[in-house]
């Protein structure tokens, strides 16, 4: 059984992955980024506009 925190990280990681255009081979990057945001780590982004500009359009 997964914890609520793990499910929240999973959902956010999936959202970030889809937003980035579903790139292959980067699932660990999205999981780590989601975990930082959910757990409030040092790289947590407070400003959503800054967060959105992190991805490069194809």
C-alpha positions as CSV (number, residue, x, y, z in Angstrom):
1,X,0.0,0.0,0.0
2,X,1.4,3.4,-0.9
3,X,1.2,6.4,1.4
4,X,-0.7,9.5,0.5
5,X,2.7,11.3,0.1
6,X,3.9,8.8,-2.4
7,X,0.6,9.1,-4.4
8,X,0.9,12.9,-4.4
9,X,4.5,12.6,-5.7
10,X,3.4,10.1,-8.3
11,X,0.6,12.4,-9.5
12,X,2.7,15.5,-9.7
13,X,5.6,13.6,-11.4
14,X,3.1,12.4,-14.0
15,X,1.7,15.9,-14.5
16,X,5.2,17.4,-14.9
17,X,6.2,14.6,-17.4
18,X,3.1,15.2,-19.5
19,X,3.7,19.0,-19.4
20,X,7.2,18.5,-20.6
21,X,6.0,16.6,-23.7
22,X,6.3,13.0,-22.3
23,X,10.1,12.6,-22.8
24,X,11.5,9.1,-22.5
25,X,14.2,8.1,-20.1
26,X,13.7,11.0,-17.6
27,X,11.2,9.5,-15.2
28,X,13.7,9.8,-12.3
29,X,14.1,13.5,-13.0
30,X,10.4,14.1,-12.8
31,X,10.0,11.9,-9.7
32,X,12.9,13.8,-7.9
33,X,11.4,17.2,-8.9
34,X,8.0,16.2,-7.7
35,X,9.4,14.9,-4.4
36,X,11.2,18.1,-3.8
37,X,8.0,20.1,-4.4
38,X,5.9,17.9,-2.2
39,X,8.4,17.6,0.6
40,X,9.4,21.2,0.5
41,X,13.1,20.7,-0.3
42,X,15.6,23.4,-1.0
43,X,14.8,23.6,-4.7
44,X,11.1,24.1,-4.2
45,X,9.7,26.7,-6.5
46,X,7.4,29.2,-5.0
47,X,6.7,31.2,-8.2
48,X,4.8,29.1,-10.7
49,X,5.9,31.3,-13.7
50,X,9.5,30.5,-12.9
51,X,8.6,26.8,-12.7
52,X,6.8,26.9,-16.1
53,X,9.8,28.4,-17.9
54,X,12.1,25.5,-16.9
55,X,11.0,23.3,-19.9
56,X,12.2,23.9,-23.4
57,X,9.7,23.7,-26.2
58,X,10.4,21.4,-29.1
